[in-house]
Every structure is written in structure tokens, then in C-alpha cells.
Amino acid sequence: MTSLDAVTGWVASYRAAWESNDPDDIGGLFAEDAAYFTEPWAKPWLGRDEIVKCWLQRKDNPGSTTFEWHPVIVTDELAVVAARTVYTELAQIFHNMWVLRLDTNGQARQFTEWWMQQPPSDAARETP
């Protein structure tokens, strides 16, 4: 069941996995049969093992980002999260929309990302 507390905990764990790139941290986020869509129409990464493998192939360096988020909507079935990621070394800013469906264990059974890169001229003005 999805709740604000469950979503908050999941996002905190996602952020920790993002920083650690530890396979156990990544795997712990997802149900055994989860689907991770890196873009709404992309072929999903299916199952925990594939999600961990693909994540590590595209991993970010620890400490290379800042991240802010807030819930847009949370129901029993799903959560929609808006977020902003700054890649500090690259002066890139991404705005994200996530759709998250959690199981009763607080693991994602489905996770879909929408991400949009802010134009470089705007990003340069905002990067800390």
C-alpha cells in the first residue's frame, strides 16, 4: 500500500542507493518482479536483478548531484513525485516526474521516470 510515509522512506532509500551504487541498496528498492521504466515508453528493466545490472551500467558518481523532491499526489495505489536534480560538476539541471507503485513491503513494483533537462543557459544561472 502506498502512503506518504512509505513514499518518503522509499525516496530516501533511492537517494541512498543513488549515492552508494551498492547492489544491495539498489535491489532493496524493488520487488523481485518489478518493472523500472527509465522513460515512459522505453522498454522497462524487468526484475530486481536486471534493474540492479542496468542501474550500475548508468550509475552517477557519488556526490555529483543534489536532489530535491515533493509529492504531487499519493493514493493507496500510486504516488506521483516531482523532483529537481542538479549535476553540480556538469552544470546540468533535470526536472523529474516519477510515478511509483509500492507493494505491501514498501518496495517498488513499478517505477516510471519522466525527466526533462533544463536548457543550459537557464541551468548556468541556477547552479550553485
N, C-alpha and C positions, 0 to 999 in steps of 0.2 A: 504494500500500500504506500502510495506517495503522500508525503506530508511535508510541510515546510522544514521541520526538524530533520527529516530524512534527506531532503534535498540539500540542506545546509551541510549536513555531515558528508554527503556524497561529494559535493563540490570541494569541500576542504580536503577530502581524501584524493580527489582528482588532482588538485593543485599539488599535494604532497607527492603523488606519483609523477606528475609533470616535472617536478624538481629533482626527484631521486632517480627516475628511469629504472627503478628496481622492478624486475618482472613480477615479484610477489605483490608489490604495491599496485601495479597496473592490473594484474589479474584479479586482485581482490575487489576491484571496482565493478566487475562484470559477472553476470550469471554464466554458468557453463555454456549455455546455448544462446548467448547474447548476440545482437546484431549492432554493429557500430557503422553508421553512415557518416563518412567524412565530408560529404556534401549530400544534399537531399536526393539527388538522382544517381549518385555513384553506386557502384556495386558494393554492398556492405562487407565489412570484415565479419565473418561468421564464427562464433565460438570463442571462448576465452583464449585458447592457445593461439589462434590466428590474430586476435586483437593484440595480444602481447607482442607477437612477432612483428606485425605491421607497425605498431606504435614505435617499437625500438628502431625500426628502419627509418622512421621520420622524426626521431626524438629531437627535442631542443636541448641546448646546453643548460645545465642548472645555473640559475641566477641571471639568465639572459632576458627574462621577461618580468613585467609587472602585470597584475591581473586584478580587475575589479568586476563585480557581478551583482546583480539583483534579480529577484524573482519577478516575473511578469504575471504568471498565473500558476497556481498549484492546485490540482484537483486530486481525487483519490486515484485517478488513472494516469495522470501525466503532470509534468512540470515544464514550463517554458521559462528559460533563463536568458536574460540579456547580459552581455559582458563586453569588456574592453581589455584588449591585450596590447601592451607596448613592448616591442622588441627593442630594448634600450640600445644595444650595440649597432643595430641596423637603422635606427630612427624610423621604424615602421609601426603603424598602429592598425589594429584589426578590431572591428566591431563584430560581435558574435551573437547569434541566437541559437540556443540549444533547446531541443525537445528531448526530454528524459522520461523514461518509463522504468520505474523501480519495481523489483519483486518484493516479497514479504521479508526478505533478508537484507533489504537496503542496497542490493546490487542492481546495476542497470541490466534490464533485459533488452532494452532498445535505447540507443543514443544517436541522435542526429544533430549534426552541426551545420549551421549556415554561417559563413564568415565573409566579411567584406573588408578589403583593405582600404584604409583612408588614403586619399590622394597624397603623394609625397609632399607637396607644398603645404598642405594643412598639417601633416604629421610633423614636419620640421618645426612648426610653431608651437606644438604641444609637447614634444619630447622633453623630459626633464634633463 
